[in-house]
């Protein structure tokens, strides 16, 4: 009897140990995919984060508001001007500003590239600032832009944003192309036309040789965007634009200068055209939203204090915060800003977005390199 009892107990212990071990092994097996999935998600987030930098304000009228800056043009150094504006708005006014750059395959900023990720932040953005040229983003990234615009999110567009997209590889977004002339008639001439009120037409004057004086329209001197703005000028040349045809209100017109300094004489052969304007846009089936556009915004244009004030004011206005605009608001740069002269020949290379993080990083570090021109 005792032998039988001992055998029974031993057998039960063996079964218990085996069962516990088996369950543990099964639990380990079942948890492995979850761990792998979590690791994968972390890896994806880290990969996306290398494209962007967040400047987070801690106090001010913009606290709790999110602004997304999209930078990728070939010539006008948006990779420099947009983070400079973002730091002003974050540090001096409390906005959370996320700047997103296009990169090369080594993770360095590559002006004009379409390798740009991380636009999911638009899903919760209060404002989109775009300065791209001929971009062709992936379906996933374009979907975030489209969703944002369909909800009527406010937009601020600088210079080449009139021809922000040139879609070659993602046909679902062909209507965003600056030259679109397809069956969806509302989208004729693409994003620039339907949102900002104009697409790419031509330069007006000789770019790189003729700077621009912006003259505030007499009827718009009291507009919130022009509050405290006196004599803005820009080194970038004028564009041949007529946003009035898209029901835009022109705030300032260009006087083409015979030279690259603000005291250069006016080219009297060129009549003034629109330099900065506002309008209301609406995508088919979407909500209406505010848009501000200027044909300027190159890196050195921001050195003009009045031009810089106009752009800061425009961002406040687009975000519906015109009551917060003051004529003497602080628009000083935050940290060192040493912009590169806009050009097609080269840019500051071997710079990663992380190199521009923080309030005191230099804009723009790196060494000048020559690049091939588009043909």
NORJO-V452467 format. One record per residue. RES is the residue in three letters. PHI is phi in whole degrees, 0 to 359 (* if undefined). PSI is psi in degrees with one decimal (999 if undefined). D_LAST is the distance of its C-alpha to the last C-alpha in Angstrom with 2 decimals. Layout:
# NORJO-V452467
res	phi	psi	d_last
RES	PHI	PSI	D_LAST
RES	PHI	PSI	D_LAST
This chain:
# NORJO-V452467
res	phi	psi	d_last
UNK	*	-43.4	97.67
UNK	296	-40.5	96.19
UNK	298	-40.7	94.20
UNK	296	-42.5	92.77
UNK	297	-44.9	91.81
UNK	297	-41.0	90.11
UNK	297	-40.4	88.19
UNK	296	-44.6	87.04
UNK	296	-45.5	85.86
UNK	298	-42.5	84.00
UNK	297	-40.7	82.32
UNK	294	-39.4	81.22
UNK	296	-42.6	79.82
UNK	299	-45.5	77.85
UNK	299	-42.2	76.47
UNK	298	-47.5	75.56
UNK	297	-45.0	73.76
UNK	297	-43.9	71.90
UNK	296	-42.4	70.98
UNK	297	-44.7	69.74
UNK	296	-40.4	67.68
UNK	296	-42.5	66.24
UNK	296	-39.0	65.35
UNK	296	-43.7	63.70
UNK	299	-43.0	61.66
UNK	298	-41.4	60.65
UNK	297	-41.2	59.73
UNK	297	-40.7	57.60
UNK	295	-44.2	55.89
UNK	292	-29.2	55.33
UNK	278	-17.2	53.93
UNK	300	-47.2	51.38
UNK	299	-37.2	48.78
UNK	297	-43.2	49.15
UNK	296	-43.7	48.56
UNK	298	-40.2	45.56
UNK	295	-41.8	44.17
UNK	295	-42.7	44.73
UNK	298	-40.0	43.07
UNK	296	-42.9	40.08
UNK	297	-40.6	39.82
UNK	298	-42.5	40.05
UNK	298	-42.1	37.30
UNK	297	-45.0	35.00
UNK	298	-42.3	35.82
UNK	295	-37.0	35.21
UNK	295	-42.3	31.83
UNK	291	-39.1	30.86
UNK	297	-21.1	32.43
UNK	290	-13.9	30.12
UNK	272	-9.5	27.37
UNK	218	158.2	29.56
UNK	229	139.8	32.12
UNK	251	123.6	35.04
UNK	256	112.3	36.57
UNK	250	115.8	39.98
UNK	284	158.9	42.16
UNK	242	-14.3	45.91
UNK	202	153.6	47.29
UNK	129	175.7	46.46
UNK	291	-17.0	45.93
UNK	266	4.1	42.86
UNK	301	129.0	44.79
UNK	93	-7.7	44.25
UNK	261	140.1	41.00
UNK	245	125.3	37.74
UNK	243	133.0	34.33
UNK	249	126.7	31.10
UNK	250	126.4	27.98
UNK	246	115.6	24.58
UNK	238	116.1	21.96
UNK	189	83.9	18.30
UNK	236	162.1	15.64
UNK	276	-20.4	12.82
UNK	232	-40.4	14.13
UNK	264	8.1	17.68
UNK	64	45.0	19.59
UNK	299	-25.1	21.21
UNK	295	-12.9	22.31
UNK	255	-45.7	24.66
UNK	291	-37.9	25.77
UNK	291	-44.0	26.74
UNK	295	-29.4	29.09
UNK	296	-44.7	30.62
UNK	295	-40.4	31.51
UNK	299	-40.7	32.70
UNK	293	-37.9	35.08
UNK	299	-48.8	36.58
UNK	293	-34.3	37.24
UNK	283	-52.5	38.70
UNK	291	-42.5	40.80
UNK	270	-20.8	42.06
UNK	230	-3.3	42.44
UNK	90	1.4	42.87
UNK	294	154.5	39.90
UNK	263	114.7	38.56
UNK	245	120.3	34.84
UNK	252	119.7	32.53
UNK	256	131.5	29.05
UNK	238	127.5	26.57
UNK	247	157.0	23.40
UNK	273	144.5	20.68
UNK	236	163.4	21.19
UNK	269	-175.4	19.99
UNK	286	-4.7	22.29
UNK	256	1.7	24.63
UNK	89	10.3	25.29
UNK	267	149.6	23.50
UNK	298	127.8	21.66
UNK	234	100.1	17.89
UNK	304	129.7	16.25
UNK	88	-5.9	14.02
UNK	289	154.2	15.45
UNK	258	5.7	17.24
UNK	278	80.4	20.02
UNK	228	130.4	22.52
UNK	225	161.6	26.18
UNK	105	15.0	29.42
UNK	282	4.8	29.13
UNK	300	-21.9	32.65
UNK	295	-16.9	33.84
UNK	294	-22.0	32.86
UNK	299	-26.9	35.85
UNK	239	19.0	38.18
UNK	279	149.8	36.05
UNK	261	-11.7	37.39
UNK	197	140.5	34.05
UNK	245	126.4	30.32
UNK	249	121.9	28.01
UNK	236	132.3	24.33
UNK	217	76.8	21.34
UNK	235	166.9	18.32
UNK	217	120.8	14.82
UNK	55	39.4	13.34
UNK	282	153.2	15.90
UNK	219	74.0	17.21
UNK	285	165.3	20.55
UNK	293	164.4	23.22
UNK	304	-42.8	25.94
UNK	299	-45.5	28.43
UNK	291	-40.4	26.58
UNK	295	-32.5	25.67
UNK	297	-37.1	29.34
UNK	295	-41.7	30.44
UNK	296	-45.7	28.28
UNK	297	-43.7	29.59
UNK	299	-41.6	33.15
UNK	298	-46.0	32.91
UNK	291	-34.4	31.77
UNK	292	-25.1	34.38
UNK	272	7.1	37.08
UNK	75	27.9	35.99
UNK	297	137.6	34.91
UNK	294	149.3	33.99
UNK	228	137.0	30.38
UNK	240	123.7	28.96
UNK	240	131.2	25.30
UNK	254	132.2	23.41
UNK	42	-96.0	20.62
UNK	288	0.2	17.56
UNK	297	-19.5	20.19
UNK	296	-27.1	20.06
UNK	233	52.9	16.83
UNK	297	-30.5	17.95
UNK	232	140.5	17.09
UNK	223	95.9	14.57
UNK	274	115.1	16.77
UNK	245	-32.8	15.59
UNK	243	0.0	18.36
UNK	227	80.1	21.35
UNK	300	-21.2	22.59
UNK	298	-19.7	25.62
UNK	243	23.7	23.57
UNK	303	-31.5	21.50
UNK	291	-13.8	23.39
UNK	280	-14.3	21.91
UNK	298	139.7	18.42
UNK	299	-22.0	17.58
UNK	249	16.5	17.36
UNK	303	132.2	20.34
UNK	217	48.6	22.60
UNK	262	-163.5	24.89
UNK	290	-22.1	28.66
UNK	274	90.4	29.25
UNK	298	-30.9	29.45
UNK	298	-23.2	30.17
UNK	262	14.6	26.69
UNK	305	124.9	24.93
UNK	74	14.3	21.63
UNK	76	-161.6	22.14
UNK	305	-47.1	23.27
UNK	305	-43.9	22.41
UNK	287	-48.7	24.54
UNK	286	-30.0	27.44
UNK	261	-54.1	27.89
UNK	272	-24.0	26.72
UNK	104	2.6	27.17
UNK	198	151.2	23.75
UNK	247	-175.4	20.16
UNK	286	129.8	16.98
UNK	239	-63.2	17.58
UNK	186	167.6	16.42
UNK	287	156.7	17.28
UNK	235	98.6	20.84
UNK	100	-173.8	21.33
UNK	258	107.2	19.19
UNK	298	144.7	17.83
UNK	77	-9.2	18.91
UNK	237	-21.9	21.51
UNK	235	109.4	23.42
UNK	282	-175.0	24.97
UNK	223	133.0	26.89
UNK	260	129.1	30.55
UNK	265	123.6	31.45
UNK	252	119.0	34.62
UNK	292	131.4	36.62
UNK	298	134.8	37.77
UNK	305	-37.3	41.54
UNK	283	-8.8	42.26
UNK	242	13.1	40.39
UNK	295	-22.8	41.82
UNK	263	3.0	44.04
UNK	295	140.2	41.36
UNK	307	-34.0	41.39
UNK	296	-26.9	37.73
UNK	260	10.1	38.73
UNK	294	118.7	41.90
UNK	82	-0.6	42.25
UNK	270	130.4	38.97
UNK	242	-64.2	39.58
UNK	228	68.3	36.82
UNK	288	146.1	33.44
UNK	213	164.4	30.45
UNK	218	142.3	26.86
UNK	284	-28.3	24.54
UNK	291	144.5	21.53
UNK	284	169.0	21.14
UNK	283	162.0	22.29
UNK	246	154.5	20.60
UNK	275	97.7	21.62
UNK	224	151.5	23.71
UNK	218	66.7	27.02
UNK	293	-15.4	28.30
UNK	303	-29.5	31.80
UNK	291	-14.6	31.13
UNK	249	30.6	31.05
UNK	60	33.9	34.34
UNK	273	151.6	33.00
UNK	260	113.6	35.21
UNK	281	123.1	33.42
UNK	268	-35.6	34.81
UNK	214	146.9	33.08
UNK	242	157.2	31.17
UNK	269	142.2	28.90
UNK	247	114.3	30.03
UNK	289	130.8	27.15
UNK	256	147.1	28.29
UNK	271	69.4	27.97
UNK	153	179.1	27.30
UNK	244	22.6	26.49
UNK	235	156.5	30.05
UNK	294	-19.3	32.19
UNK	263	10.8	34.61
UNK	293	148.3	32.11
UNK	292	152.4	33.28
UNK	284	138.7	32.07
UNK	281	102.7	29.88
UNK	286	-5.3	32.44
UNK	275	-8.1	30.14
UNK	247	117.8	28.44
UNK	285	150.2	30.65
UNK	296	134.6	30.49
UNK	240	171.7	28.39
UNK	299	135.1	28.55
UNK	243	-28.4	27.59
UNK	208	138.9	29.46
UNK	205	167.0	31.25
UNK	231	154.5	33.13
UNK	198	170.4	33.72
UNK	252	128.6	35.18
UNK	248	163.6	33.02
UNK	200	121.0	34.26
UNK	283	154.0	32.64
UNK	304	124.5	34.50
UNK	80	2.9	37.52
UNK	251	-178.9	36.87
UNK	269	160.7	38.52
UNK	278	154.0	37.52
UNK	209	163.9	36.04
UNK	275	146.4	35.18
UNK	219	137.7	31.73
UNK	240	139.0	30.75
UNK	221	146.2	27.37
UNK	223	146.8	26.13
UNK	276	7.9	22.91
UNK	241	-172.9	23.50
UNK	128	9.2	24.16
UNK	300	162.9	22.02
UNK	311	-48.3	23.83
UNK	278	-11.6	25.76
UNK	298	-31.6	26.58
UNK	291	-14.2	29.16
UNK	290	-21.1	31.03
UNK	285	113.4	32.31
UNK	299	-37.9	35.40
UNK	289	-35.9	35.63
UNK	293	-42.1	32.06
UNK	298	-40.7	32.77
UNK	296	-40.5	36.03
UNK	300	-42.1	34.42
UNK	291	-40.1	32.08
UNK	297	-45.1	35.04
UNK	301	-41.0	37.15
UNK	297	-37.6	34.53
UNK	294	-42.4	34.54
UNK	298	-45.6	38.34
UNK	298	-47.2	38.35
UNK	300	-35.8	35.95
UNK	281	3.1	38.16
UNK	76	25.2	41.19
UNK	243	34.4	42.64
UNK	298	-23.7	42.79
UNK	289	-11.6	46.45
UNK	264	-2.7	45.49
UNK	280	125.8	43.38
UNK	242	145.7	45.26
UNK	296	-24.3	44.51
UNK	244	23.7	45.18
UNK	301	148.8	43.68
UNK	287	116.5	42.53
UNK	238	20.3	38.76
UNK	296	147.4	38.76
UNK	298	151.6	36.19
UNK	251	116.2	37.52
UNK	80	172.7	37.03
UNK	289	129.0	34.93
UNK	236	106.3	31.72
UNK	236	82.3	29.74
UNK	291	151.5	26.27
UNK	275	138.2	23.21
UNK	299	130.9	21.76
UNK	297	139.1	18.67
UNK	191	164.7	15.46
UNK	263	-8.5	11.87
UNK	273	-25.2	13.04
UNK	189	171.7	15.57
UNK	206	169.5	18.15
UNK	283	110.2	21.67
UNK	264	171.6	21.48
UNK	60	37.9	24.25
UNK	245	127.1	25.61
UNK	261	152.1	27.10
UNK	310	-38.3	28.19
UNK	298	-23.5	31.74
UNK	292	-17.3	31.28
UNK	256	7.6	31.09
UNK	288	157.3	34.21
UNK	84	171.6	37.34
UNK	277	-22.4	38.15
UNK	248	5.0	37.95
UNK	291	146.8	34.81
UNK	287	132.3	32.48
UNK	246	98.7	29.34
UNK	225	131.6	27.24
UNK	280	-167.6	28.25
UNK	92	173.9	26.20
UNK	247	142.0	24.60
UNK	294	134.3	21.41
UNK	230	151.9	18.71
UNK	277	142.4	15.45
UNK	233	157.6	12.31
UNK	283	139.9	8.90
UNK	281	151.2	6.30
UNK	295	144.2	3.77
UNK	255	999	0.00
